[in-house]
Amino acid sequence: MDDPFTVHPDIFDPSAALEQVGGDEELLHEMVELFIKTYHEDISQIEAALREMDMEKLRRAAHRIKGSVGNFGRKRAFEAAFTLERCAGENRPEDAPACYTKLREELTLLNGSFLAYIMSRGPIGEG
């Protein structure tokens, strides 16, 4: 498995993400920090939907995560969220746990890359 505390371009490409926010480093920094603070809540919503086998709730949660990580470029976490969203949308509960496991792995790596990015940049306004 990849080192979870390194910025990997195939997981998070800060240059590409910076382009998506019009070169606004402070905005990108804030978006990354917000993701770090809130992604556990998204995971909790997915886990609840899996426990309940509620495919519509699972689809909506995966869609939200896909949109969130899509702000940082279409990388591995985006593709994993898209796969889980499609799995739920096609009502394939037997495939949902494996799709979720892949998404969780990718979100863990993304979060680690974000933490590495934040640590390399320092507090907002100093990087």
GROMACS elastic network, one bead per residue, 0.5 to 0.9 nm:
[ bonds ]
;  ai    aj funct       b0    kb
    1     4     6  0.82468   500
    2     5     6  0.87481   500
    2     6     6  0.84026   500
    2     8     6  0.85753   500
    2   109     6  0.74091   500
    3     6     6  0.59752   500
    3     7     6  0.89184   500
    3     8     6  0.87703   500
    3   109     6  0.76559   500
    3   112     6  0.81866   500
    3   113     6  0.88880   500
    4     7     6  0.83322   500
    4   108     6  0.69971   500
    4   110     6  0.76944   500
    4   111     6  0.77742   500
    4   113     6  0.65002   500
    4   116     6  0.87652   500
    5     8     6  0.89896   500
    5   109     6  0.75296   500
    5   110     6  0.89188   500
    5   111     6  0.82202   500
    5   113     6  0.54686   500
    5   114     6  0.81026   500
    5   115     6  0.67621   500
    5   116     6  0.54597   500
    5   117     6  0.88897   500
    6   109     6  0.85287   500
    6   112     6  0.66027   500
    6   113     6  0.51457   500
    6   114     6  0.84113   500
    6   115     6  0.82913   500
    6   116     6  0.55945   500
    6   117     6  0.79694   500
    7    10     6  0.88184   500
    7    11     6  0.74223   500
    7    12     6  0.64036   500
    7    13     6  0.75284   500
    7    14     6  0.83079   500
    7   109     6  0.89786   500
    7   110     6  0.83515   500
    7   112     6  0.76053   500
    7   114     6  0.70881   500
    7   115     6  0.84933   500
    7   116     6  0.60041   500
    7   117     6  0.63712   500
    8    11     6  0.52380   500
    8    12     6  0.58401   500
    8    13     6  0.69730   500
    8   109     6  0.87781   500
    8   110     6  0.86275   500
    8   113     6  0.65903   500
    9    12     6  0.50274   500
    9    14     6  0.76922   500
    9    75     6  0.87645   500
   10    13     6  0.67699   500
   10    75     6  0.61810   500
   10    76     6  0.69288   500
   11    75     6  0.56846   500
   11    76     6  0.58148   500
   11    77     6  0.71921   500
   11   106     6  0.78537   500
   11   109     6  0.71507   500
   11   110     6  0.59141   500
   11   113     6  0.73341   500
   12    15     6  0.89581   500
   12    16     6  0.84334   500
   12    17     6  0.77963   500
   12    72     6  0.68913   500
   12    73     6  0.74879   500
   12    75     6  0.69659   500
   12    76     6  0.86403   500
   12   110     6  0.65348   500
   12   113     6  0.65197   500
   12   114     6  0.75414   500
   13    16     6  0.54337   500
   13    17     6  0.61593   500
   13    18     6  0.85440   500
   13    72     6  0.76189   500
   13    73     6  0.75766   500
   13    75     6  0.86324   500
   14    18     6  0.58846   500
   14    19     6  0.85316   500
   14    28     6  0.85964   500
   14    72     6  0.78881   500
   14   117     6  0.78504   500
   15    18     6  0.50650   500
   15    19     6  0.63435   500
   15    20     6  0.88630   500
   15    23     6  0.87669   500
   16    19     6  0.50645   500
   16    20     6  0.64861   500
   16    72     6  0.75178   500
   16    73     6  0.67813   500
   17    20     6  0.50483   500
   17    21     6  0.66866   500
   17    22     6  0.89415   500
   17    23     6  0.85861   500
   17    28     6  0.72888   500
   17    71     6  0.72077   500
   17    73     6  0.59893   500
   18    21     6  0.53060   500
   18    22     6  0.64446   500
   18    24     6  0.65722   500
   18    25     6  0.65073   500
   18    27     6  0.87588   500
   18    28     6  0.63660   500
   18    72     6  0.82306   500
   19    22     6  0.51230   500
   19    23     6  0.53229   500
   19    24     6  0.82171   500
   20    23     6  0.74144   500
   20    24     6  0.89635   500
   20    28     6  0.88787   500
   20    71     6  0.72374   500
   20    72     6  0.73614   500
   20    73     6  0.77019   500
   21    24     6  0.57172   500
   21    25     6  0.79753   500
   21    27     6  0.70841   500
   21    28     6  0.66474   500
   21    71     6  0.84636   500
   22    25     6  0.86739   500
   23    26     6  0.89370   500
   23    27     6  0.86814   500
   23    28     6  0.83888   500
   24    27     6  0.53744   500
   24    28     6  0.63905   500
   24    29     6  0.87228   500
   25    28     6  0.51189   500
   25    29     6  0.60696   500
   25    30     6  0.85702   500
   25   124     6  0.85895   500
   25   125     6  0.89060   500
   25   127     6  0.84738   500
   26    29     6  0.50592   500
   26    30     6  0.61615   500
   26    31     6  0.86164   500
   26   124     6  0.61627   500
   26   125     6  0.70327   500
   26   127     6  0.88760   500
   27    30     6  0.50729   500
   27    31     6  0.61166   500
   27    32     6  0.86053   500
   28    31     6  0.50329   500
   28    32     6  0.61429   500
   28    33     6  0.85569   500
   28    72     6  0.86554   500
   29    32     6  0.51954   500
   29    33     6  0.61972   500
   29    34     6  0.86329   500
   29   117     6  0.85924   500
   29   118     6  0.70106   500
   29   121     6  0.83580   500
   29   123     6  0.87525   500
   29   124     6  0.68331   500
   30    33     6  0.50613   500
   30    34     6  0.60973   500
   30    35     6  0.86219   500
   30   124     6  0.78754   500
   31    34     6  0.50723   500
   31    35     6  0.62202   500
   31    36     6  0.86934   500
   31    71     6  0.86288   500
   31    72     6  0.89635   500
   32    35     6  0.51386   500
   32    36     6  0.62774   500
   32    37     6  0.87264   500
   32    72     6  0.86424   500
   32   111     6  0.87105   500
   32   114     6  0.62198   500
   32   115     6  0.83763   500
   32   117     6  0.86053   500
   32   118     6  0.77071   500
   33    36     6  0.50977   500
   33    37     6  0.62731   500
   33    38     6  0.87393   500
   33   114     6  0.78811   500
   33   115     6  0.83541   500
   33   118     6  0.76407   500
   34    37     6  0.51152   500
   34    38     6  0.61534   500
   34    39     6  0.83688   500
   35    38     6  0.52259   500
   35    39     6  0.55836   500
   35    40     6  0.89796   500
   35    68     6  0.77403   500
   35    69     6  0.83856   500
   35   111     6  0.79268   500
   35   114     6  0.85720   500
   36    39     6  0.59257   500
   36    40     6  0.80601   500
   36   111     6  0.61940   500
   36   114     6  0.73388   500
   36   115     6  0.76558   500
   37    40     6  0.74295   500
   37    41     6  0.86279   500
   38    41     6  0.55166   500
   38    42     6  0.69154   500
   39    42     6  0.50692   500
   39    43     6  0.63521   500
   39    44     6  0.86866   500
   39    65     6  0.81457   500
   39   107     6  0.81131   500
   39   111     6  0.83472   500
   40    43     6  0.50113   500
   40    44     6  0.61890   500
   40    45     6  0.87271   500
   41    44     6  0.50055   500
   41    45     6  0.63326   500
   41    46     6  0.87762   500
   42    45     6  0.51528   500
   42    46     6  0.63976   500
   42    47     6  0.87123   500
   42    61     6  0.67639   500
   42    62     6  0.83146   500
   42    64     6  0.80900   500
   42    65     6  0.69107   500
   43    46     6  0.51413   500
   43    47     6  0.61623   500
   43    48     6  0.86141   500
   43    61     6  0.84679   500
   43    65     6  0.88849   500
   43   104     6  0.75370   500
   44    47     6  0.50642   500
   44    48     6  0.61249   500
   44    49     6  0.86181   500
   45    48     6  0.51310   500
   45    49     6  0.62440   500
   45    50     6  0.86666   500
   45    57     6  0.82475   500
   45    58     6  0.77535   500
   45    61     6  0.65166   500
   46    49     6  0.50729   500
   46    50     6  0.61852   500
   46    51     6  0.86537   500
   46    57     6  0.78152   500
   46    58     6  0.56379   500
   46    59     6  0.87019   500
   46    61     6  0.59852   500
   46    62     6  0.71928   500
   46   100     6  0.79297   500
   47    50     6  0.50304   500
   47    51     6  0.61766   500
   47    52     6  0.86138   500
   47    58     6  0.83899   500
   47   100     6  0.84596   500
   48    51     6  0.51050   500
   48    52     6  0.62187   500
   48    53     6  0.83460   500
   48    54     6  0.85174   500
   48    57     6  0.88155   500
   48    58     6  0.83911   500
   49    52     6  0.50994   500
   49    53     6  0.57069   500
   49    54     6  0.50840   500
   49    55     6  0.69680   500
   49    56     6  0.83196   500
   49    57     6  0.57244   500
   49    58     6  0.51389   500
   49    59     6  0.89028   500
   49    61     6  0.83956   500
   50    54     6  0.64885   500
   50    55     6  0.77110   500
   50    57     6  0.87876   500
   50    58     6  0.68536   500
   50    93     6  0.82425   500
   50    96     6  0.75091   500
   50    97     6  0.73944   500
   50   100     6  0.87804   500
   51    54     6  0.78690   500
   52    55     6  0.85859   500
   53    56     6  0.89952   500
   53    57     6  0.87137   500
   53    58     6  0.80947   500
   53    93     6  0.67948   500
   54    57     6  0.54432   500
   54    58     6  0.61734   500
   54    59     6  0.86618   500
   54    88     6  0.85278   500
   54    93     6  0.86298   500
   55    59     6  0.59732   500
   55    60     6  0.85928   500
   55    87     6  0.85311   500
   55    89     6  0.68741   500
   55    90     6  0.86255   500
   55    91     6  0.61621   500
   55    92     6  0.80456   500
   55    93     6  0.70628   500
   55    96     6  0.87346   500
   56    59     6  0.50018   500
   56    60     6  0.62205   500
   56    61     6  0.86237   500
   56    88     6  0.66832   500
   56    89     6  0.69128   500
   56    91     6  0.83802   500
   57    60     6  0.52077   500
   57    61     6  0.62128   500
   57    62     6  0.86129   500
   57    88     6  0.85556   500
   58    61     6  0.51684   500
   58    62     6  0.60811   500
   58    63     6  0.84423   500
   58    84     6  0.80723   500
   58    85     6  0.71806   500
   58    88     6  0.61540   500
   58    89     6  0.85056   500
   58    96     6  0.88343   500
   59    62     6  0.51773   500
   59    63     6  0.60114   500
   59    64     6  0.86707   500
   59    84     6  0.72038   500
   59    86     6  0.73066   500
   59    87     6  0.78926   500
   59    88     6  0.50588   500
   59    89     6  0.58457   500
   60    64     6  0.62662   500
   60    65     6  0.87662   500
   60    85     6  0.73654   500
   60    88     6  0.88453   500
   61    64     6  0.51499   500
   61    65     6  0.63790   500
   61    66     6  0.86010   500
   61    85     6  0.79640   500
   62    65     6  0.51412   500
   62    66     6  0.60403   500
   62    67     6  0.86131   500
   62    80     6  0.89933   500
   62    81     6  0.53897   500
   62    82     6  0.70548   500
   62    83     6  0.86660   500
   62    84     6  0.62005   500
   62    85     6  0.50409   500
   62    86     6  0.88408   500
   62    88     6  0.85860   500
   63    67     6  0.62127   500
   63    68     6  0.86021   500
   63    81     6  0.69495   500
   63    82     6  0.70890   500
   63    84     6  0.85581   500
   63    85     6  0.58890   500
   64    67     6  0.51455   500
   64    68     6  0.61733   500
   64    69     6  0.87227   500
   64    81     6  0.87607   500
   65    69     6  0.60788   500
   65    70     6  0.81440   500
   65    77     6  0.87590   500
   65    78     6  0.78245   500
   65    81     6  0.64369   500
   65    82     6  0.88480   500
   66    69     6  0.53827   500
   66    70     6  0.57414   500
   66    71     6  0.87520   500
   66    77     6  0.76446   500
   66    78     6  0.51903   500
   66    79     6  0.78337   500
   66    80     6  0.82418   500
   66    81     6  0.51033   500
   66    82     6  0.61635   500
   66    85     6  0.83100   500
   67    71     6  0.66586   500
   67    78     6  0.79162   500
   67    81     6  0.89006   500
   68    71     6  0.56556   500
   68    72     6  0.78047   500
   68    78     6  0.85270   500
   69    72     6  0.54994   500
   69    73     6  0.70499   500
   69    74     6  0.75860   500
   69    75     6  0.81859   500
   69    77     6  0.67359   500
   69    78     6  0.57315   500
   69    81     6  0.86187   500
   69   107     6  0.88583   500
   69   110     6  0.88274   500
   70    73     6  0.51166   500
   70    74     6  0.54931   500
   70    75     6  0.77997   500
   70    77     6  0.84939   500
   70    78     6  0.58696   500
   71    74     6  0.80437   500
   72    75     6  0.79579   500
   72    78     6  0.89586   500
   73    78     6  0.78719   500
   74    77     6  0.78054   500
   74    78     6  0.54889   500
   74    79     6  0.70787   500
   75    78     6  0.53884   500
   75    79     6  0.64250   500
   75    80     6  0.88484   500
   76    79     6  0.51340   500
   76    80     6  0.61893   500
   76    81     6  0.86280   500
   76   103     6  0.86253   500
   76   106     6  0.64436   500
   76   107     6  0.87760   500
   76   110     6  0.86334   500
   77    80     6  0.50221   500
   77    81     6  0.60812   500
   77    82     6  0.84558   500
   77   102     6  0.86116   500
   77   103     6  0.62241   500
   77   104     6  0.84595   500
   77   105     6  0.84424   500
   77   107     6  0.58535   500
   77   109     6  0.85356   500
   77   110     6  0.70724   500
   78    81     6  0.51577   500
   78    82     6  0.60880   500
   78    83     6  0.86013   500
   78   103     6  0.85291   500
   78   106     6  0.86907   500
   79    83     6  0.61152   500
   79    84     6  0.86799   500
   79   103     6  0.84222   500
   80    83     6  0.50459   500
   80    84     6  0.62852   500
   80    85     6  0.85774   500
   80    99     6  0.70486   500
   80   100     6  0.79891   500
   80   102     6  0.63118   500
   80   104     6  0.85567   500
   80   106     6  0.71799   500
   80   107     6  0.88902   500
   81    84     6  0.51379   500
   81    85     6  0.60517   500
   81    86     6  0.85375   500
   81    99     6  0.82120   500
   81   100     6  0.81328   500
   81   102     6  0.87481   500
   81   103     6  0.58964   500
   82    85     6  0.50132   500
   82    86     6  0.60919   500
   82    87     6  0.85054   500
   83    86     6  0.51243   500
   83    87     6  0.60592   500
   83    88     6  0.86439   500
   83    99     6  0.66401   500
   83   100     6  0.89121   500
   83   103     6  0.85064   500
   84    88     6  0.61752   500
   84    89     6  0.84214   500
   84    95     6  0.86704   500
   84    96     6  0.65505   500
   84    97     6  0.89349   500
   84    98     6  0.87995   500
   84    99     6  0.51896   500
   84   100     6  0.63012   500
   84   102     6  0.88174   500
   84   103     6  0.74835   500
   85    88     6  0.52675   500
   85    89     6  0.59794   500
   85    90     6  0.85406   500
   85    99     6  0.89724   500
   86    90     6  0.59720   500
   86    91     6  0.84475   500
   86    92     6  0.88265   500
   87    90     6  0.52771   500
   87    91     6  0.63124   500
   87    92     6  0.54513   500
   87    93     6  0.75015   500
   87    95     6  0.67757   500
   87    96     6  0.62344   500
   87    99     6  0.75480   500
   88    92     6  0.58962   500
   88    93     6  0.68116   500
   88    95     6  0.86065   500
   88    96     6  0.67745   500
   89    92     6  0.77639   500
   90    93     6  0.88447   500
   91    94     6  0.88086   500
   91    96     6  0.89253   500
   92    95     6  0.55942   500
   92    96     6  0.65022   500
   93    96     6  0.50273   500
   93    97     6  0.76629   500
   94    97     6  0.71385   500
   94    98     6  0.84644   500
   95    98     6  0.57396   500
   95    99     6  0.63655   500
   95   100     6  0.87554   500
   96    99     6  0.50575   500
   96   100     6  0.59890   500
   96   101     6  0.85559   500
   97   100     6  0.50302   500
   97   101     6  0.61151   500
   97   102     6  0.87292   500
   98   101     6  0.50449   500
   98   102     6  0.63814   500
   98   103     6  0.86901   500
   99   102     6  0.52921   500
   99   103     6  0.62990   500
   99   104     6  0.87029   500
  100   104     6  0.60284   500
  100   105     6  0.85490   500
  101   104     6  0.51462   500
  101   105     6  0.62447   500
  101   106     6  0.86873   500
  102   105     6  0.51582   500
  102   106     6  0.62564   500
  102   107     6  0.86259   500
  103   106     6  0.50962   500
  103   107     6  0.60326   500
  103   108     6  0.85029   500
  104   107     6  0.50463   500
  104   108     6  0.60744   500
  104   109     6  0.86289   500
  105   108     6  0.51636   500
  105   109     6  0.63705   500
  105   110     6  0.86322   500
  106   109     6  0.51045   500
  106   110     6  0.60353   500
  106   111     6  0.84812   500
  107   111     6  0.58860   500
  107   112     6  0.84041   500
  108   111     6  0.51049   500
  108   112     6  0.61819   500
  108   113     6  0.86281   500
  109   112     6  0.50240   500
  109   113     6  0.61497   500
  109   114     6  0.85339   500
  110   113     6  0.50124   500
  110   114     6  0.60777   500
  110   115     6  0.85627   500
  111   115     6  0.61349   500
  111   116     6  0.85975   500
  112   115     6  0.50257   500
  112   116     6  0.61802   500
  112   117     6  0.85233   500
  113   116     6  0.50316   500
  113   117     6  0.60819   500
  113   118     6  0.86035   500
  114   118     6  0.60846   500
  114   119     6  0.85115   500
  115   118     6  0.50831   500
  115   119     6  0.60773   500
  115   120     6  0.84813   500
  116   119     6  0.51378   500
  116   120     6  0.60561   500
  116   121     6  0.85965   500
  117   120     6  0.51059   500
  117   121     6  0.61798   500
  117   122     6  0.86584   500
  118   121     6  0.51434   500
  118   122     6  0.60571   500
  118   123     6  0.76020   500
  118   124     6  0.89151   500
  119   122     6  0.53583   500
  119   123     6  0.81085   500
  120   127     6  0.78687   500
  121   124     6  0.77167   500
  121   126     6  0.72107   500
  122   125     6  0.81297   500
  122   126     6  0.59574   500
  122   127     6  0.54821   500
  123   126     6  0.56199   500
  123   127     6  0.68019   500
  124   127     6  0.65086   500
